[in-house]
Amino acid sequence: MSSPAIIFESPYPQPFLPNTSVFHYLFPDVVGGSPLAPLDPSLPAYIDGLDGRVLTRADVVDGALRFATGVRSLGVGRGDIALLWGLNSLEWARAMYGSFAAGLTVSPANAGYSAGEIAHQINDSGASILFLCPTLLPVLEKARPLLKRAFPADRVVLLARETSGTHHTVADLIASEPGEAERFDGVQAHNTAIMCYSSGTTGLAKGVETTHHNLTSELQALNAGSRQLISGEDVILGVLPFSHIYGLGMNFLQPAAKGCPVVVLPRFNEIPALEAIQKYRITHALIVPPIVVTLLNSKNVPNYDLTSLKTVVSGAAPLGGEIADAFAKLIPGVIMLQAYGNTETSPVVMTAHAHEFAETPGSVATCGKLLPTYQARVVSESGADVGINERGELWVRGPTIMKGYLNNPEATAKAIVHGGWYRTGDVVVVNQGGWYEVVDRVKELIKYKGFQVPPAELEALLLQHPEVVDVGVIGIYDKSQATELPRAYLVTRDKLDARREAALGKHVAEWVAGRVANHKKLRGGVRIIEAIPKSASGKILRKELRVLAEAEPKVEGRSRL
């Protein structure tokens, strides 16, 4: 007889969970249409950190309603899929909210994707219109032979503030007359709102169907159990990629829910970020562990006035307690917080109030407490639930768990098991105070600077190289960058001497780099071995590859490609 489930609950009060669209939750058009406090439409919502342009809340709404009219004139409407592909910008923000208003499902894509990677997302998502940065047009042209459907010029809209001679732009669409925003009330709140792509625990990237209700429930949970943002006081640093669920949820949407401006930068670059903190008196920053390490090692930090900064949240990958403590001392008065989540959980599952991290010794090494709306289990390898201070895989359930993987019921059934429990693939320990720490990972994914790198995807690519007959890919932890680096172990067609092995390893790394997004490059190196360790069923034994890696010199300071 199986042991009973041990269910952990959140210490925070359960918030009200509305059944409405994300757009109407953030920008209600009737009194009482949202559980959020009323906010002044003149408040700044997004500020371009490079040129100072400002979008107020009124600008966001007006632009979204005009954008929706423009999109409908192109023959695209409610329920259609829009692929949103580009770096952070005010135009990206306009396209996201305009798509919400038009009733589109938005599938954000990584701006660093190669032609093959973007073609996979376009084909798999079934996108019928593309919104992209002008600089990505050459990559789209390379991807066209791989696409299952043609995209005429009027279905390729540029994320640009000016008109273009060949394509529609965001500027063109918001020149339309304002229309009505599509409603998703009641049961329709469970329609898919966004579709980020995740590899889940294994395999090629899959479309994660995140509903309006998932997102509004997540925002309500954050408003109750995370760092409390205050309109008129807090200013947010927006360097996380909005195309990633962490950046989209905590860096793009949550500040809008609380009436706090986001200073938008295309990506993290050290000097522009420091300048933005100083110039805009930023109080709250959301980052990832490699950014923490960059700033810790920076000679530039003392040159800027960062005294406005009150709190910093690190998420997307675990941050060691030693590094977190060091960062908390770097800028006097700053409170260091952590957060944990997955694309499939919309995303944040755990964090805590700033004062809780500040007042609880050792908490900075954890990812926080369970947010309201969630329940959690910690399940051992034997399948039995375990309790306080015992290791096991984290299972969670609640209203923010994805609808499922697009057109992939088999993968969905493996991820969400009986009772609605989502298996995260991460091994955690929860202490007596309800603080959770991620201590290992069951799943095979590599996390490079918060981005997912599925080993199987790199292995499939490497097997296309004419000199490679077998391959295994693992992640190697680099303490100096606070991240994992993908490393490939190869079996070659011919036996090579040491000189030729080194030359082939360098060639293969460069060959891969030309075919994948930046975060998937083999920064952990290439090693040539006699055979890839496998089980009797043919499964790669990555644990044995990790043993090999542990026996080698550490990778600190390796090439960043």
QUIFENCOR-V642681 format. One record per run of one state. SS is the DSSP state (~ for helix, > for strand, _ for the rest). FROM is the first residue (numbers start at 1). TO is the last residue. If there is no record, write none. Layout:
BEGIN
SS:FROM:TO  SS:FROM:TO
END
This chain:
BEGIN
_:1:7  >:8:9  _:10:21  ~:22:26  _:27:43  >:44:48  _:49:53  >:54:56  ~:57:73  _:74:80  >:81:85  _:86:89  ~:90:102  _:103:104  >:105:109  _:110:114  ~:115:125  _:126:128  >:129:132  _:133:133  ~:134:146  _:147:152  ~:153:155  >:156:158  _:159:167  >:168:169  ~:170:173  _:174:185  ~:186:190  _:191:191  >:192:198  _:199:205  >:206:211  ~:212:225  _:226:234  >:235:238  _:239:244  ~:245:258  _:259:260  >:261:264  _:265:269  ~:270:280  _:281:283  >:284:287  _:288:288  ~:289:296  _:297:300  ~:301:303  _:304:310  >:311:314  _:315:320  ~:321:330  _:331:334  >:335:338  _:339:339  >:340:342  ~:343:345  _:346:346  >:347:351  _:352:353  ~:354:359  _:360:362  ~:363:365  _:366:367  >:368:370  _:371:374  >:375:379  _:380:384  >:385:385  _:386:391  >:392:397  _:398:403  >:404:405  _:406:408  ~:409:415  >:416:417  _:418:420  >:421:430  _:431:435  >:436:441  _:442:445  >:446:448  _:449:450  >:451:453  _:454:454  ~:455:462  _:463:467  >:468:478  _:479:482  >:483:492  _:493:497  ~:498:513  _:514:517  ~:518:520  _:521:525  >:526:528  _:529:533  >:534:534  _:535:539  >:540:540  _:541:541  ~:542:550  _:551:561
END
